[in-house]
């Protein structure tokens, strides 16, 4: 797509998307009740491409510094910078993700093709099974929340090192046929991993997500663990995957963390080439942020956790449908 001779208009804005109920992870001291996102708009002759992303506090990102990054790169976008050139022009941040996804959307609209066709994904869009997600909460509330989705095929549980066993036991007793992903958000000590893995192996736990801090994960290659371990905070871009393949069995892919759809697809390809499982995840936000994650998952993944639209108190027009533990394909009126 050559746009260098066209008049390109670019704008950015902050948007707030409230959740239906607050959500807590092990590395947050406060519950998340509103997702603060950034949106990039790129237009040519009144054809508008949009991309949305949520800044990661874990990586020092904020709405303010993300908008600052976007304003700095804006002149290059107005000069026709391609999404391929964007990968070298910006680091892999949520700000780049918003731009990258807007460029994919714009190209789809200008060419009359779907994003998945542009990405050469051969699998037709269809409803995808997604994990139901549960934040850290009192055990009675957790049991009550899980009861609403009793025996769903897959659930993801946030957990702390002090409470992980009681959290998983509560979930398993409430929904005994469900398989569980347990996400620690870097909350364990190295000495915890093998012990906790053995304690959880008979409770239908199929994946432990990022148990150790990214700076400590080298130790994972020194001992066996009966439950596969997934790299989230440890894996950002495709060249990270090679360093992780002897430590982890699974790579967690988030468009915002990878810096957009372009790099996310590369991460997935390299992971598959190295016989690593993949899990596709997205941050809280509107359906516009979820749509690229759907496209990544559309090509196949071992685990999917993108049921975000059902957690939001409001969403934008043409919202993604979530029903019966499945996420439905995004409308082209929304994105792509």
C-alpha positions as CSV (number, residue, x, y, z in Angstrom):
1,X,0.0,0.0,0.0
2,X,1.7,3.2,-1.2
3,X,0.3,6.3,0.4
4,X,3.2,8.7,0.1
5,X,1.5,10.8,-2.6
6,X,-1.9,11.0,-0.7
7,X,-2.9,13.5,1.9
8,X,-2.8,11.7,5.2
9,X,-4.5,13.0,8.4
10,X,-3.5,11.7,11.8
11,X,-5.1,12.2,15.2
12,X,-4.9,10.6,18.6
13,X,-7.0,10.7,21.7
14,X,-7.5,9.2,25.1
15,X,-10.6,7.2,25.9
16,X,-12.0,5.7,29.1
17,X,-13.8,2.4,29.2
18,X,-15.4,1.4,32.5
19,X,-15.5,-2.3,33.6
20,X,-18.7,-3.9,34.9
21,X,-16.8,-4.8,38.1
22,X,-13.4,-4.0,39.3
23,X,-10.5,-6.4,38.6
24,X,-7.4,-7.1,40.6
25,X,-4.1,-8.9,39.6
26,X,-1.3,-10.0,41.9
27,X,0.9,-7.1,41.0
28,X,-1.6,-4.3,41.5
29,X,-2.3,-2.7,44.9
30,X,-5.6,-1.3,43.6
31,X,-8.5,-2.7,41.6
32,X,-8.8,-1.7,38.0
33,X,-12.3,-0.2,37.3
34,X,-11.6,1.9,34.2
35,X,-9.4,1.0,31.3
36,X,-7.6,4.1,30.0
37,X,-6.8,3.6,26.3
38,X,-5.2,5.5,23.4
39,X,-6.7,5.6,20.0
40,X,-5.0,6.4,16.7
41,X,-6.9,7.6,13.7
42,X,-5.3,7.7,10.2
43,X,-7.3,8.9,7.3
44,X,-6.9,9.2,3.5
45,X,-9.6,10.8,1.5
46,X,-12.1,10.3,4.3
47,X,-11.2,6.6,4.7
48,X,-10.3,6.2,8.3
49,X,-8.2,3.4,9.9
50,X,-8.4,3.1,13.7
51,X,-6.3,1.3,16.3
52,X,-6.7,1.2,20.1
53,X,-4.3,0.0,22.8
54,X,-4.0,0.2,26.6
55,X,-0.7,1.4,28.1
56,X,1.1,-1.1,30.4
57,X,1.9,0.3,33.8
58,X,4.3,-2.7,34.2
59,X,6.6,-1.2,31.5
60,X,6.3,2.4,32.7
61,X,3.7,3.3,30.1
62,X,1.0,5.8,30.6
63,X,-1.6,7.6,28.5
64,X,0.4,10.8,28.7
65,X,3.8,9.4,27.6
66,X,2.1,7.2,24.9
67,X,0.4,10.3,23.4
68,X,3.8,12.1,23.5
69,X,5.4,9.2,21.6
70,X,2.6,9.3,19.0
71,X,2.9,13.1,18.5
72,X,6.6,12.7,17.9
73,X,6.1,10.1,15.2
74,X,3.1,11.9,13.7
75,X,5.0,13.8,11.0
76,X,6.4,10.5,9.6
77,X,3.0,8.9,9.5
78,X,1.7,12.0,7.6
79,X,4.5,11.5,5.1
80,X,3.3,7.9,4.4
81,X,5.4,5.8,6.8
82,X,4.4,2.1,6.2
83,X,3.6,-0.4,9.0
84,X,6.8,-2.2,8.1
85,X,8.8,0.9,8.5
86,X,7.0,1.7,11.7
87,X,8.6,-1.4,13.3
88,X,12.0,0.2,13.2
89,X,10.8,3.8,13.8
90,X,9.3,3.0,17.2
91,X,10.0,0.6,20.0
92,X,7.4,-2.2,20.7
93,X,5.0,-0.2,22.9
94,X,1.3,0.2,23.2
95,X,1.6,3.5,21.4
96,X,3.1,1.7,18.4
97,X,0.4,-0.9,18.7
98,X,-2.3,1.7,18.3
99,X,-0.6,3.1,15.1
100,X,0.2,-0.3,13.7
101,X,-3.4,-1.5,14.1
102,X,-4.7,1.7,12.6
103,X,-2.5,1.1,9.5
104,X,-3.7,-2.4,9.1
105,X,-7.3,-1.2,9.3
106,X,-6.7,1.6,6.8
107,X,-5.1,-0.8,4.4
108,X,-8.0,-3.2,4.7
109,X,-10.5,-0.4,3.9
110,X,-8.4,1.0,1.0
111,X,-7.9,-2.4,-0.6
112,X,-11.3,-3.8,0.1
113,X,-9.7,-6.8,1.7
114,X,-10.1,-8.2,5.3
115,X,-7.1,-7.8,7.6
116,X,-6.9,-11.6,8.0
117,X,-6.6,-11.8,4.2
118,X,-3.8,-9.2,4.2
119,X,-2.1,-11.2,6.9
120,X,-2.4,-14.4,4.8
121,X,-4.3,-16.3,7.4
122,X,-5.9,-19.3,5.7
123,X,-8.4,-20.1,8.4
124,X,-11.9,-18.6,7.9
125,X,-13.3,-16.5,10.8
126,X,-15.4,-18.4,13.2
127,X,-16.4,-18.2,16.9
128,X,-13.3,-19.0,19.1
129,X,-13.3,-20.6,22.5
130,X,-12.0,-18.2,25.1
131,X,-11.1,-18.6,28.7
132,X,-13.3,-16.9,31.3
133,X,-11.2,-14.6,33.5
134,X,-11.4,-14.1,37.3
135,X,-9.4,-11.5,39.2
136,X,-8.3,-11.8,42.8
137,X,-11.2,-11.5,45.2
138,X,-12.5,-13.0,48.5
139,X,-13.1,-16.8,48.1
140,X,-16.8,-16.6,48.6
141,X,-17.1,-14.0,45.8
142,X,-14.8,-16.0,43.5
143,X,-17.0,-19.1,44.0
144,X,-20.1,-17.1,43.3
145,X,-18.6,-15.6,40.1
146,X,-17.3,-19.0,38.9
147,X,-20.7,-20.6,39.6
148,X,-22.2,-18.4,36.8
149,X,-19.9,-20.2,34.3
150,X,-19.8,-23.6,36.0
151,X,-17.9,-26.2,34.0
152,X,-16.9,-23.8,31.3
153,X,-14.1,-25.5,29.2
154,X,-11.4,-23.0,30.3
155,X,-10.9,-20.4,33.0
156,X,-8.1,-18.1,33.9
157,X,-7.4,-17.3,37.6
158,X,-5.3,-14.5,38.9
159,X,-3.4,-15.7,42.0
160,X,-0.9,-14.7,44.7
161,X,1.8,-17.0,46.1
162,X,0.1,-16.9,49.6
163,X,-3.4,-17.8,48.3
164,X,-2.9,-19.8,45.1
165,X,-3.7,-23.2,46.6
166,X,-7.0,-22.0,48.2
167,X,-7.9,-20.0,45.1
168,X,-7.5,-23.0,42.8
169,X,-9.1,-25.4,45.2
170,X,-12.1,-23.1,45.4
171,X,-12.4,-22.8,41.7
172,X,-11.9,-26.5,41.1
173,X,-14.6,-27.5,43.7
174,X,-17.0,-25.0,42.2
175,X,-16.3,-26.0,38.6
176,X,-14.8,-29.5,38.6
177,X,-14.9,-30.1,34.9
178,X,-13.1,-26.9,34.0
179,X,-9.4,-26.6,33.0
180,X,-7.6,-23.7,34.6
181,X,-4.8,-21.3,33.7
182,X,-3.2,-19.7,36.8
183,X,-1.6,-16.3,36.3
184,X,0.9,-15.1,38.9
185,X,2.0,-11.8,37.2
186,X,5.6,-12.5,38.3
187,X,4.5,-13.1,41.9
188,X,6.4,-16.3,42.9
189,X,9.8,-16.9,44.3
190,X,12.1,-19.3,42.4
191,X,11.8,-21.8,45.3
192,X,8.0,-21.8,44.9
193,X,7.6,-22.9,41.3
194,X,8.3,-26.7,41.6
195,X,6.4,-27.0,44.9
196,X,3.3,-25.1,43.7
197,X,3.3,-26.9,40.3
198,X,3.2,-30.2,42.1
199,X,0.4,-29.0,44.4
200,X,-1.8,-27.9,41.4
201,X,-1.2,-30.7,39.0
202,X,-4.2,-32.7,40.2
203,X,-6.6,-29.7,40.1
204,X,-7.0,-29.5,36.3
205,X,-4.4,-26.7,36.0
206,X,-3.1,-26.8,32.4
207,X,-0.8,-23.7,32.4
208,X,1.1,-21.5,34.9
209,X,1.4,-18.0,33.5
210,X,4.6,-16.0,34.3
211,X,5.3,-17.3,37.8
212,X,8.7,-15.5,38.1
213,X,9.9,-12.0,37.5
214,X,11.3,-11.7,34.0
215,X,14.7,-11.1,35.4
216,X,14.7,-14.4,37.2
217,X,13.2,-16.8,34.7
218,X,16.5,-18.3,33.6
219,X,16.2,-20.7,36.6
220,X,13.2,-22.3,35.0
221,X,15.6,-24.3,32.7
222,X,17.2,-25.9,35.7
223,X,14.3,-28.1,37.0
224,X,11.3,-30.0,35.8
225,X,7.7,-28.8,36.4
226,X,4.7,-31.0,35.8
227,X,2.6,-28.1,34.5
228,X,3.6,-26.1,31.4
229,X,4.7,-22.6,32.1
230,X,3.9,-19.6,29.9
231,X,6.0,-16.5,29.2
232,X,4.1,-13.2,29.4
233,X,6.2,-10.4,30.9
234,X,9.3,-12.2,29.6
235,X,8.2,-12.2,26.0
236,X,7.7,-9.1,23.9
237,X,9.0,-9.5,20.4
238,X,9.9,-12.4,18.1
239,X,13.7,-12.4,18.9
240,X,12.8,-13.0,22.6
241,X,11.3,-16.4,21.7
242,X,14.6,-18.1,21.0
243,X,15.9,-17.2,24.4
244,X,12.8,-18.5,26.1
245,X,12.4,-21.9,24.5
246,X,14.4,-23.8,27.1
247,X,12.6,-22.0,30.0
248,X,9.0,-22.0,28.9
249,X,6.6,-24.3,27.1
250,X,4.2,-21.5,26.0
251,X,4.4,-17.9,24.8
252,X,1.7,-15.3,25.7
253,X,1.0,-12.9,22.9
254,X,-0.7,-9.5,23.5
255,X,-0.8,-7.0,20.6
256,X,-0.1,-4.1,23.0
257,X,2.9,-5.8,24.5
258,X,4.3,-6.8,21.1
259,X,3.8,-3.3,19.7
260,X,1.0,-4.2,17.3
261,X,-0.5,-6.9,15.1
262,X,2.6,-6.9,12.8
263,X,5.0,-8.1,15.5
264,X,2.4,-10.3,17.2
265,X,2.1,-12.4,14.1
266,X,5.9,-12.7,13.9
267,X,6.0,-13.8,17.6
268,X,3.4,-16.4,16.9
269,X,5.2,-17.7,13.8
270,X,8.6,-18.0,15.6
271,X,6.9,-19.7,18.6
272,X,5.3,-22.3,16.4
273,X,8.5,-22.9,14.5
274,X,10.2,-23.7,17.9
275,X,7.4,-26.0,19.0
276,X,6.1,-23.7,21.7
277,X,2.5,-23.4,22.6
278,X,0.8,-20.0,22.1
279,X,-1.8,-18.1,24.1
280,X,-3.5,-15.0,22.7
281,X,-4.5,-12.4,25.3
282,X,-5.7,-8.8,25.2
283,X,-5.9,-6.0,27.8
284,X,-9.1,-4.4,29.0
285,X,-10.5,-1.8,26.5
286,X,-13.2,-1.6,23.9
287,X,-13.8,-4.1,21.1
288,X,-11.5,-2.0,18.8
289,X,-8.6,-3.2,20.9
290,X,-9.8,-6.8,20.9
291,X,-10.3,-7.2,17.2
292,X,-6.5,-7.5,16.3
293,X,-6.2,-10.2,19.1
294,X,-9.0,-12.1,17.4
295,X,-7.1,-12.0,14.1
296,X,-4.0,-13.4,15.8
297,X,-6.0,-16.2,17.4
298,X,-8.0,-16.9,14.2
299,X,-4.9,-18.6,12.7
300,X,-4.9,-21.1,15.6
301,X,-3.7,-21.0,19.2
302,X,-3.4,-23.4,22.2
303,X,-5.2,-21.0,24.6
304,X,-7.2,-17.9,23.9
305,X,-8.2,-15.3,26.5
306,X,-9.9,-12.4,24.7
307,X,-13.4,-12.3,26.1
308,X,-12.8,-8.7,27.2
309,X,-16.0,-7.2,25.7
310,X,-18.2,-9.1,28.2
311,X,-16.3,-7.5,31.0
312,X,-16.9,-3.9,29.9
313,X,-19.7,-1.8,31.2
314,X,-19.9,0.0,27.8
315,X,-18.4,-0.6,24.4
316,X,-18.3,1.1,21.1
317,X,-20.6,0.6,18.1
318,X,-20.3,-2.7,16.3
319,X,-19.0,-4.4,19.5
320,X,-17.6,-7.9,19.3
321,X,-20.1,-10.6,20.5
322,X,-19.1,-12.9,23.3
323,X,-21.5,-15.8,23.9
324,X,-21.3,-19.3,25.4
325,X,-17.6,-19.0,26.2
326,X,-16.8,-18.0,22.5
327,X,-15.7,-14.8,21.0
328,X,-17.2,-14.0,17.6
329,X,-15.4,-12.5,14.6
330,X,-15.3,-8.7,14.6
331,X,-17.4,-6.8,12.1
332,X,-15.5,-5.0,9.4
333,X,-17.5,-1.9,10.5
334,X,-15.6,-2.1,13.7
335,X,-12.1,-2.9,12.4
336,X,-10.3,-4.7,9.7
